[in-house]
Amino acid sequence: MYQLLNDLSIIEVSSFVASPTAGLYCAQMGAEVIRVDHKAGGLDYDRYMLTKEGRSLSWENLNRAKKSVALDLRSGEGRELAVALAAKTGNCITNLPEKSFLSHDAMKAAQPAGAPDMTSVRIMGWHDGRQAMDFTVNAAAGYPLMTGPEEWDMETAPPVNQVLPAWDFITGAYCAFAMLAALRQRDATGEGSEVRVPLGDVAIGTLANSGTMAEMLFRGGDRERLGNAIWGAFGRDFRTSDGVRFMVAALTPKQWAGLVKAFDVAAPISALEAETGEDFASGDRPRFEHRHALFDIFQKVADGLDYAALSARMAAEGCTFEKYRTAHEAANDPELVRDNPLFGPSPPNPSGFEYPATRSFANLPGREPGNPAPAPFLGEHSEEVLAERLGLSSGAIGALVDAGTVALSDKDSR
């Protein structure tokens, strides 16, 4: 954790992936992020996969470095406490509906004198209020029908969903940025902001920003499936004589020259250039348009070499390539994990399971990143936060606990 945001406190009332990701990225930069959940846990508290003790590994990793307050969010008093925490702090990230008890107007109306003007970031489904989640907006954006083997028929072949909920993570990252942008404006003007970020707009907006929307409108139809080939450039998966699959990409003149040299294919490439009238060193277009003939040339070489030999040649020429790994292999790869400064030692996780944990993705040379912080137990900081933020006495908090409005740590409950 870097301490770039250690003067910032954020109340997070969220579940699933996008909203917790926004809070996580702020926490990893030093912000105090206080996650407020229903006392039995939010909708994501038991998200698969669970340890044998019933602890969610997803929840544990998306909530590192945060504090946890557990309230009865189905009761009026519990909701009032959540609103009061957000109002007093002045900063809130949530994916609750705008018409819920935690509306921006409700938080702003509850602000005490001297509180910073309310700034909230709210993740929505679609801009018109319809519900959405990663896999449904992905379907709407068209990407699953661009994915799959090249020989599949465009009209009858099924869609192929991506495994990673990428739109959730992109939205979470965008919301962390949006929160800091709104806070910068408040620092300059004193005025807070209500920021709404629809998950669906992130997906369809990315389709537009990438140029893909313009491409579809320009061509008047859909892009063909390409299998594992890279659209508009040279790149694909290949397989060596010992059965190892690897991905190669050559988007720059240097990458292309290195690949030609590593595979020792200058002669057949020159012959193909003479046949087609193209100069494959001139850019992406000719390499992409003649990709099938080029793929055959490179695959023929890969057929005669094992991966150790070919990867050594590619590394020597500065090629851009990686061997395909399973996720289990990646998690155990020393280069990716053990020797990567991104990862630190296992903190005392609520699950009790020890494994490498990430620091901030950003690396600030000359600054100490610190070791990864643990996720909290649900309700671990209820008493501390209510006392410090709302000025409640221990007796008042005890009465709220006895009434079931506030829950304390569930450390020993599983």
Disulfide bonds with the S-S distance in Angstrom:
none
